[in-house]
Amino acid sequence: QVTTVLLNTCDITAKGATSIAEAIRINVTVTKLDMNTNQISDAGATAIADALRANEKIRWLDLENNNVNSAGAAALSECLKTNSSLTLLHLSANNIGDTGATSIAKALLVNMTLQTLWLDTNNLSARGGAELARAAASCTALQTLHIGTPRVGSLQPPVSPGIREGVW
């Protein structure tokens, strides 16, 4: 049985991500989906997020460097509010901005399973970082939050008893 699907740097577009999402909906064995360094954009991220609402097997999702913006982050955030299997989400090197970070922060307030969240290199300001830090402080499952290198004048790393590692 296949448990890991690695589709790194395969020139996958939103259309391809939509086809992958259709397969994810009925998946019963894959627990790790790594699609980093493609071009799925918001439409592809939305398709994947919609599929994850029906899938309780995927635990590890890597969508790093996929041209995902705030709309894709919002779709993934809605998925995080109900998905109870995802433990790692890697969205680094996209462009979710503060709007996307705020969406994800709201999802963290209700998500009980996400343990690791990577969001570095996403055009976040201190405002987006603050939203994530506040949410992380109350998210009991989250152990690692990687936001990336702070801009001059931005916040210090979040201090929270629940976070084992807060990498900025």
DRENZASE-81579 format. One line per field, with one value per residue: residue number from 0; residue in three letters; chain; x, z negated, y of N, C-alpha, C, O in turn. Coordinates in pm, whole numbers, plus 32768, in hexadecimal, padded with zeros to 4 digits. Example, Ala and Ser with C-alpha at 12.3 -4.5 7.8 and 13.67 -1.06 7.14 Angstrom:
num = 0	1
residuo = ALA	SER
cadena = A	A
n.X = 8527	8505
n.Z = 7CF4	7D3C
n.Y = 7DC7	7F1F
ca.X = 84CE	8557
ca.Z = 7CF4	7D36
ca.Y = 7E3E	7F96
c.X = 8528	850A
c.Z = 7CF4	7CED
c.Y = 7EB6	8003
o.X = 8590	853D
o.Z = 7CB2	7CDC
o.Y = 7EB4	8072
***
This chain:
num = 0	1	2	3	4	5	6	7	8	9	10	11	12	13	14	15	16	17	18	19	20	21	22	23	24	25	26	27	28	29	30	31	32	33	34	35	36	37	38	39	40	41	42	43	44	45	46	47	48	49	50	51	52	53	54	55	56	57	58	59	60	61	62	63	64	65	66	67	68	69	70	71	72	73	74	75	76	77	78	79	80	81	82	83	84	85	86	87	88	89	90	91	92	93	94	95	96	97	98	99	100	101	102	103	104	105	106	107	108	109	110	111	112	113	114	115	116	117	118	119	120	121	122	123	124	125	126	127	128	129	130	131	132	133	134	135	136	137	138	139	140	141	142	143	144	145	146	147	148	149	150	151	152	153	154	155	156	157	158	159	160	161	162	163	164	165	166	167
residuo = GLN	VAL	THR	THR	VAL	LEU	LEU	ASN	THR	CYS	ASP	ILE	THR	ALA	LYS	GLY	ALA	THR	SER	ILE	ALA	GLU	ALA	ILE	ARG	ILE	ASN	VAL	THR	VAL	THR	LYS	LEU	ASP	MET	ASN	THR	ASN	GLN	ILE	SER	ASP	ALA	GLY	ALA	THR	ALA	ILE	ALA	ASP	ALA	LEU	ARG	ALA	ASN	GLU	LYS	ILE	ARG	TRP	LEU	ASP	LEU	GLU	ASN	ASN	ASN	VAL	ASN	SER	ALA	GLY	ALA	ALA	ALA	LEU	SER	GLU	CYS	LEU	LYS	THR	ASN	SER	SER	LEU	THR	LEU	LEU	HIS	LEU	SER	ALA	ASN	ASN	ILE	GLY	ASP	THR	GLY	ALA	THR	SER	ILE	ALA	LYS	ALA	LEU	LEU	VAL	ASN	MET	THR	LEU	GLN	THR	LEU	TRP	LEU	ASP	THR	ASN	ASN	LEU	SER	ALA	ARG	GLY	GLY	ALA	GLU	LEU	ALA	ARG	ALA	ALA	ALA	SER	CYS	THR	ALA	LEU	GLN	THR	LEU	HIS	ILE	GLY	THR	PRO	ARG	VAL	GLY	SER	LEU	GLN	PRO	PRO	VAL	SER	PRO	GLY	ILE	ARG	GLU	GLY	VAL	TRP
cadena = A	A	A	A	A	A	A	A	A	A	A	A	A	A	A	A	A	A	A	A	A	A	A	A	A	A	A	A	A	A	A	A	A	A	A	A	A	A	A	A	A	A	A	A	A	A	A	A	A	A	A	A	A	A	A	A	A	A	A	A	A	A	A	A	A	A	A	A	A	A	A	A	A	A	A	A	A	A	A	A	A	A	A	A	A	A	A	A	A	A	A	A	A	A	A	A	A	A	A	A	A	A	A	A	A	A	A	A	A	A	A	A	A	A	A	A	A	A	A	A	A	A	A	A	A	A	A	A	A	A	A	A	A	A	A	A	A	A	A	A	A	A	A	A	A	A	A	A	A	A	A	A	A	A	A	A	A	A	A	A	A	A	A	A	A	A	A	A
n.X = 8052	8033	80AB	8122	8132	81F4	8213	82C2	8337	82BE	823D	812A	7FEC	7EC7	7DF9	7E62	7E83	7D7B	7D28	7DC4	7D54	7C57	7C9C	7CFD	7C19	7BA7	7C6F	7D09	7DF6	7EDA	7FA4	8056	8083	813E	816B	821C	82B0	8226	8123	801C	7F6F	7E67	7D76	7DB7	7E0C	7D1C	7C80	7D0B	7CE9	7BD0	7BB5	7C38	7B83	7ADF	7B8C	7C31	7D2A	7E1B	7F33	800C	805A	80F0	810B	81C1	8253	819D	810F	8034	7F40	7E8C	7D80	7D91	7E06	7D33	7C76	7CFC	7D06	7BF7	7BD6	7C82	7BED	7B3B	7BB7	7C45	7D2D	7E19	7F61	8044	8087	8111	814E	820B	82C2	81FF	8100	8052	8027	7FBB	7EA6	7E6E	7EFE	7E69	7D79	7DD1	7E23	7D2B	7CC0	7D6B	7D11	7C42	7C97	7D07	7DD3	7EB1	8009	80F7	8152	81B6	8207	82BC	8355	827B	8221	81D2	8177	81B8	80B9	8030	80D3	80A1	7F94	7FA4	804A	7FA9	7ED7	7F63	7FAF	7ECF	7E98	7E90	7EFF	7FCB	8123	8203	8243	829B	82EF	83AC	84B5	84B2	8443	84E9	84A0	83C8	8300	8375	83D2	82B8	824D	81E2	8151	80F6	8178	8287	8353	839A	83DC	845D
n.Z = 8000	8050	7F97	7F98	8067	8145	81F2	824C	82EE	83F1	84AE	8483	84AF	8459	84CD	84D4	83C2	8376	83E3	834A	8254	8272	8267	8163	80CC	80C2	805E	7F97	7F2C	7F49	7E89	7E8E	7F4F	802F	80DF	8124	81C0	82B9	838E	8324	82CA	8242	8291	82AB	81A4	8120	818B	8126	8014	7FFC	8037	7F5D	7E95	7EA5	7E7E	7D99	7D79	7DD6	7D42	7D59	7E0D	7F12	7FAC	7FFB	80A5	8187	81FE	816B	80EC	801B	803B	806B	7F7A	7ED0	7F1A	7ECF	7DBF	7D75	7D9B	7CD3	7BF2	7BD5	7C1B	7B93	7BA0	7C10	7BBD	7C00	7CB7	7DC5	7E47	7EA0	7F5B	8004	8049	7F7B	7ED4	7DDC	7DCE	7E13	7D43	7C67	7C96	7C77	7B6D	7AE9	7B1E	7A8A	798B	7964	79C4	7972	79A8	7A4B	7A43	7AA5	7B53	7C6B	7CE4	7D4E	7E1D	7E9B	7EC1	7DD4	7CE1	7BAA	7B43	7BAE	7B3F	7A31	7A1A	7A4F	797A	7899	78C3	78C2	77BB	773B	77B3	777C	77F1	78A3	78D5	795D	79FA	7B10	7B80	7BFA	7C52	7B9B	7BF4	7BDA	7AAB	7A78	79BF	789D	787A	7840	76F5	7659	758D	7608	76FB	7779	781C	78AD	79C2	7A5B
n.Y = 7F8A	80DB	81E6	82DC	83F3	8494	85B1	8677	879A	8778	8809	882B	88AD	8975	88E5	87E1	87BC	87B6	86C4	8618	864F	85DB	84CF	84C5	84E1	83E2	834B	8251	81FF	82AA	8379	8446	855E	85FF	8713	87DB	88FC	892F	89AC	89E0	8AA4	8B7E	8B04	89F3	89BC	89E6	8917	8838	8869	8853	8744	86D6	86F9	8623	8556	848E	8425	849A	851B	85BC	86D1	8776	889D	8953	8A6A	8AA2	8B6B	8BBF	8C93	8D7F	8D29	8C15	8BCD	8C0D	8B4D	8A62	8A96	8A86	8976	8917	894C	887D	878D	866B	85DC	8642	868B	8714	8835	88D0	89FA	8AAA	8BA7	8C13	8CFF	8D62	8E38	8F2F	8F19	8E0D	8D95	8DE8	8D61	8C58	8C65	8C84	8B89	8AEA	8B13	8A62	896E	882A	8779	87BF	87C6	882B	894B	89F4	8B28	8BDB	8CDB	8D66	8E64	8EE9	8FD9	9086	9091	8FAD	8EE8	8F15	8ECE	8DBC	8D6D	8DA7	8CF3	8C02	8BF1	8B93	8AA5	895E	8879	88C5	88B9	8911	8A3C	8ADD	8C04	8CA2	8D89	8EB2	8FFD	913C	91D4	9132	9040	8F8A	8E2C	8D53	8D14	8C05	8B11	8A2A	8A14	8973	89B4	8ADF	8B6A	8C7E
ca.X = 8000	807B	8088	8163	8131	8251	8200	8312	836E	8284	81F0	809B	7F9D	7E48	7DAD	7E9D	7E64	7CED	7D23	7DFE	7CF0	7BF0	7CD2	7D0A	7B93	7B8A	7CE9	7D01	7E7B	7F40	7FA8	80B2	8079	81A3	815D	8263	82EF	81D3	80DB	7F8E	7F2B	7DF4	7D12	7DE6	7E09	7C8F	7C56	7D49	7CA6	7B4A	7BC4	7C61	7B0D	7AA6	7BF8	7C67	7DA6	7E90	7F67	807E	8040	8156	80E9	8226	827C	8136	80C5	7FB7	7F2B	7E30	7D06	7DB4	7E19	7CAE	7C39	7D41	7CDD	7B73	7BEF	7CBF	7B88	7AF1	7C0B	7C7E	7D9F	7E91	7FBA	80AB	8065	8184	8124	8276	82E5	818B	80EA	7FD0	801C	7F79	7E1C	7E74	7F2B	7DF7	7D1E	7E0C	7E1E	7CA2	7CAF	7DB8	7CC4	7BE7	7CD7	7D3E	7E33	7F27	807B	8165	8124	8222	81D2	8323	835D	81F1	8201	818B	81A9	81A8	802A	8015	811B	805C	7F1A	7FCC	807F	7F37	7E8F	7FBB	7FB1	7E5C	7E8B	7ED1	7F45	803C	81A5	8266	8212	830D	82C0	841B	8506	8461	846F	8518	8432	8359	82F3	83D0	8391	824C	826A	8169	8172	80D2	81D1	830C	83B5	8362	844A	843C
ca.Z = 8000	8057	7F2A	7FB2	80F2	8157	8275	8246	8368	8461	8500	846F	84AD	8412	850B	84A3	8333	836D	83FC	82D3	81EB	8289	8234	80D1	8090	80AF	802B	7F16	7F00	7F4B	7E12	7EA7	7FD6	803F	8163	8122	8237	8330	83A9	8313	82B0	81E8	82C0	8286	8112	80FC	81AE	80C4	7F93	8004	8030	7ED5	7E3D	7EAC	7E6B	7D10	7D7B	7DED	7CC7	7D79	7E8C	7F35	8020	8001	8126	81E6	822A	811F	80B2	7FA9	8056	8053	7EE9	7E93	7F33	7E77	7D37	7D60	7D8E	7C4F	7B8A	7BC5	7C33	7B15	7BB8	7C3B	7B50	7C35	7D2E	7DF1	7EAB	7EB3	7FE0	8054	8035	7F38	7E96	7D5A	7DD9	7E09	7CBC	7C0E	7CAE	7C38	7ADC	7ABE	7B23	7A1B	790F	7957	79F0	7901	79D4	7A90	79E8	7AE4	7BB9	7CAA	7D30	7D6D	7EA3	7EC7	7EC2	7D59	7C92	7B1A	7B2A	7BC9	7ADA	79B1	7A20	7A40	78F2	783D	78D8	7898	7729	7708	77FF	7727	783F	78ED	7894	79A9	7A51	7B54	7BCA	7C49	7C20	7B86	7C2D	7B75	7A5E	7A64	793B	7870	7886	77E0	767E	7637	7550	7661	776E	7756	7872	78F6	7A17	7AAB
ca.Y = 8000	815A	8242	835C	8420	8504	85EF	86F1	87D4	872E	8868	8815	8929	896A	8878	8765	87B1	8790	8633	85D8	865F	8576	8450	84D1	84CF	8353	830D	820C	81D4	8313	83CE	84B5	8595	8667	8750	885A	8935	8923	8A29	89BE	8B24	8B7B	8AA4	896E	89B0	89DB	888F	87DE	8883	8818	86B2	86B1	86F9	859B	84F6	848B	83D7	84EF	8556	8611	8715	87D9	88EF	89BD	8AA2	8A7C	8BE1	8BC7	8D17	8D82	8CDB	8B8A	8BBE	8C10	8AC9	8A02	8AB7	8A4B	88E7	88FF	8958	8800	8718	863B	8583	868A	86B1	876D	8884	891F	8A5D	8B0C	8BD8	8C37	8D8E	8D6A	8EBB	8F3B	8EEA	8D7C	8D72	8DFC	8CEF	8BE1	8C7C	8C66	8AF7	8AB0	8B1F	89F0	88F2	87DE	8712	87F2	87CF	8874	89A9	8A3E	8B9A	8C3F	8D13	8D77	8EF2	8F0A	904A	9072	907A	8F20	8E9A	8F24	8E7D	8D30	8D59	8DA3	8C75	8B94	8BEC	8B48	8A28	88FA	8812	88FD	88AD	895C	8AA6	8B1B	8C79	8CD3	8DF6	8F2A	907C	919B	920C	90D6	9003	8F22	8DAA	8D42	8CC6	8BBE	8A90	89BC	8A0E	8940	89F5	8B4F	8B98	8CF3
c.X = 8057	804B	80C1	8160	8187	8244	8247	8341	8340	8232	815A	8056	7F1E	7DF5	7DE1	7E7E	7DD3	7CDC	7D5A	7D99	7C80	7C1D	7CDC	7C84	7B77	7C02	7CD0	7D8B	7EE2	7F34	8002	80A6	80D6	819E	81AE	82A2	82A6	818E	8045	7F38	7EB6	7D8D	7D39	7DE3	7D79	7C5A	7C8C	7D03	7C1B	7B52	7BE8	7BEE	7ACE	7B0E	7C2D	7CE6	7E22	7EB7	7FCF	8066	80A7	812E	8148	8240	821C	80E1	803A	7FB0	7EC4	7DB2	7D1F	7DC8	7D93	7C69	7C79	7D1B	7C54	7B7E	7C25	7C59	7B3F	7B46	7C4D	7CF2	7E21	7EE3	8029	8078	80DC	8157	818F	8286	826D	8178	8064	7FBB	7FD6	7EE9	7E16	7E9E	7EB9	7D91	7D51	7E09	7D94	7C89	7CF8	7D6B	7C66	7C26	7D1A	7DA9	7EB2	7F98	80EB	812E	819B	81E5	823C	831E	82D2	81C3	81AA	81CB	8199	8115	8006	8058	80D7	7FDD	7F3B	7FFE	800E	7EED	7EE1	7FBD	7F3D	7E46	7ED8	7F21	7FC7	80BC	8210	8220	828B	82D8	832F	8462	84B1	849B	849D	849D	83BE	835F	8364	838A	8324	827A	81E7	818F	8156	8131	825A	8378	836E	83D1	8419	84AF
c.Z = 8000	7FE6	7F3F	8046	80FA	81E5	827A	82D1	83E4	84BE	84F8	8463	845B	844A	84DA	8410	831E	8386	8384	8261	81F8	8253	819B	808D	806F	807A	7FA5	7EE3	7EF7	7ED0	7E26	7F3A	7FDF	80CE	816D	81A9	82B7	8346	8398	82FB	824F	8210	829B	81F1	80E1	8119	8149	803C	7F91	7FF8	7FA3	7E71	7E39	7E8B	7DDC	7D09	7D87	7D69	7CE3	7E03	7EA2	7FB6	802B	8091	8196	8216	81E9	80DC	8042	7FC0	8040	7FC0	7EA2	7EA5	7ED9	7DE5	7D18	7D4F	7D04	7BDE	7B71	7BD6	7BB1	7B29	7BD8	7BC2	7B7E	7CB2	7D4D	7E64	7EC3	7F45	803D	8041	7FEF	7EF4	7E10	7D5D	7DCD	7D7F	7C57	7C1D	7C68	7B9F	7AA5	7ABC	7AAF	7997	78F9	7980	797A	792A	7A13	7A2C	7A20	7B54	7BE9	7D03	7D55	7E00	7EE2	7EC5	7E4A	7D18	7BFF	7AF8	7B3E	7B63	7A52	79AD	7A0B	79B3	788C	784A	78A7	7801	76F0	7751	77B7	7776	787D	789C	78D9	7A06	7A8E	7BAD	7C20	7C07	7C11	7BCF	7BBB	7B30	7A47	79DB	791D	7880	781C	7769	7653	75FB	75AC	76D5	773F	77A6	78BC	7948	7A6A	7B07
c.Y = 807D	81B4	82CE	837A	849D	8538	8676	871A	8788	8787	8852	889D	8912	88F7	87F0	874F	8789	86FA	85E6	85DF	85F8	84EF	8451	84B6	843D	8306	82C7	81E2	8244	836A	8449	84DE	860D	8699	87D1	887B	890E	89A9	8A14	8A39	8B14	8B12	8A15	8957	89A0	894F	882A	87EE	8844	8780	8686	86B7	866E	8530	84FF	8438	842E	8531	85C3	864C	8781	881D	8967	89E7	8A7A	8AF1	8BE8	8C4F	8D0E	8D30	8C46	8B6E	8BBC	8B88	8A5F	8A19	8A7B	89B4	88C6	8906	88D4	8782	86ED	85DB	85CD	86B6	870F	87B1	88DD	8978	8AC7	8B32	8BE4	8CCE	8DA3	8DF1	8EB8	8F09	8E53	8D4E	8D80	8D8C	8C72	8BEE	8C5B	8BCF	8AB4	8AB5	8AA8	896A	88AD	8779	8747	8808	8826	88CA	89FC	8AAB	8C00	8C68	8D1F	8E07	8F19	8F83	9027	9055	8FE7	8EC5	8EA0	8ED1	8DEA	8D12	8D50	8D1E	8BFF	8B83	8B9B	8AC4	89BB	8892	8847	88F8	8900	89BF	8AEA	8B8A	8CB4	8D47	8E73	8FA2	90D6	91D7	91AD	9096	8FA2	8E9C	8D99	8CEF	8C87	8B38	8A1B	89AB	89DF	8987	8A65	8B8D	8C0D	8D0C
o.X = 80B9	7FD4	8095	8185	8167	8267	820F	836E	8392	81EA	8112	8080	7F0C	7DB3	7D92	7E62	7DB3	7C8B	7D23	7D8A	7C50	7BCD	7CC6	7C80	7B35	7BFB	7C8C	7D94	7F3B	7EC9	7FFA	80BB	80C0	81C6	8188	82C3	82E0	81BD	7FF7	7EC0	7EA4	7D54	7CE5	7DBD	7D5F	7C10	7C45	7CE5	7BF4	7AFE	7BBC	7BF8	7A8F	7AEB	7C52	7D0B	7E88	7E67	7FE7	805F	80B5	812F	8124	8243	8243	8076	7FD8	8010	7EA8	7D7C	7CCA	7DA1	7D81	7C28	7C33	7D11	7C40	7B38	7BFB	7C6E	7B0B	7B22	7C86	7D17	7E8D	7EB2	8066	8044	8107	813E	8171	825D	8274	81DA	800E	7F48	7FB8	7EB8	7DC1	7E6A	7EAB	7D59	7D05	7DEF	7D89	7C45	7CC8	7D83	7C3F	7BF0	7D5D	7DD6	7F18	7F89	8136	80E5	81DC	819A	821B	82E9	82B8	814B	8146	8245	8170	80F9	7FC4	801D	80D2	7FBE	7EF8	7FE0	8011	7EC8	7EAC	7FCA	7F47	7DEA	7F53	7F80	8028	80C3	826D	81CC	82D9	829C	8313	844D	846E	8514	847B	8440	835B	83B9	83A8	8310	8331	82C6	8189	81E5	8197	813A	8299	83EA	830D	841D	83B8	84AC
o.Z = 7FB7	7FD5	7EFE	8099	80BD	8244	82A7	8320	8435	8514	855A	8416	841F	83FF	84BA	83E5	82BF	8344	835E	8215	8194	821A	815A	8021	800B	806B	7F4E	7E77	7EA2	7EB2	7DD9	7F94	7F9F	812C	81B7	81F8	8312	8312	83F3	8316	8213	81BA	8270	81C4	8082	80C9	811C	7FF9	7F2E	7FB5	7F76	7E03	7DD6	7E7D	7DAE	7C9D	7D49	7D2A	7C90	7E66	7E51	8021	805D	80EB	81F7	824F	8228	809C	8010	7F61	8009	7F8E	7E41	7E49	7E9F	7D97	7CAC	7CFC	7CC6	7B74	7B03	7BA5	7B69	7ACD	7BBE	7B6B	7B2C	7D0D	7CF9	7ED3	7EF4	7FA0	80B4	802C	8021	7EDE	7DDA	7CF9	7D85	7D4C	7BFC	7BB9	7C26	7B59	7A3C	7A63	7A78	793E	7887	7961	7929	78D6	7A11	79CC	79D4	7BAB	7B9B	7D60	7D78	7E54	7F4E	7EC6	7E57	7D17	7BDC	7A9A	7AE9	7B37	7A0A	7947	79BF	797C	7834	77E5	786B	77CE	7682	772F	77B4	7740	7889	782C	7899	7A57	7A47	7C16	7C86	7B91	7C70	7BE6	7B47	7B71	7A08	798C	7976	7892	77AC	7778	762C	7632	75A1	770E	76E9	777A	7904	7915	7AB5	7B55
o.Y = 8085	81CB	832D	8327	8504	84F2	86DA	86C7	875D	8755	8863	88F3	88A9	88AF	8798	86DF	8741	86B9	857E	857F	85C4	84A4	83EB	847B	841F	828C	82FC	81A8	823D	839F	84A9	848E	8674	8653	882C	8823	88D3	8A0F	8A33	8A35	8AAA	8ACF	89C7	88EB	8956	8916	87D0	878B	8806	8743	861C	8680	8649	84BB	856B	8409	8411	8576	861A	8602	87DD	87E0	89D1	8994	8A39	8ADC	8C10	8C7B	8CA2	8CF8	8C00	8B04	8B72	8B57	8A0C	89BA	8A44	8979	8864	88CA	88BE	8718	873F	8591	8598	86FE	8754	8770	892C	894A	8B33	8AE9	8BC5	8D15	8DEB	8E19	8E4E	8ED4	8E1D	8CEB	8D2E	8D5D	8C2B	8B8C	8C1C	8B9C	8A51	8A63	8A8D	8900	88ED	872B	8702	8853	8864	889A	8A41	8A8E	8C72	8C20	8CE9	8E22	8F60	8F91	8FB8	900A	8FAC	8E63	8E3D	8E94	8DA4	8CA8	8CFA	8CE1	8BA2	8B14	8B65	8A7A	89BC	8859	87FB	892C	8930	8998	8B29	8B72	8CF2	8D63	8E9C	8FAB	90BE	9206	91D3	90B2	8F70	8E99	8DCB	8C90	8CCD	8AF4	89B3	893E	8A1C	8994	8A4A	8BDF	8C02	8D6A
***
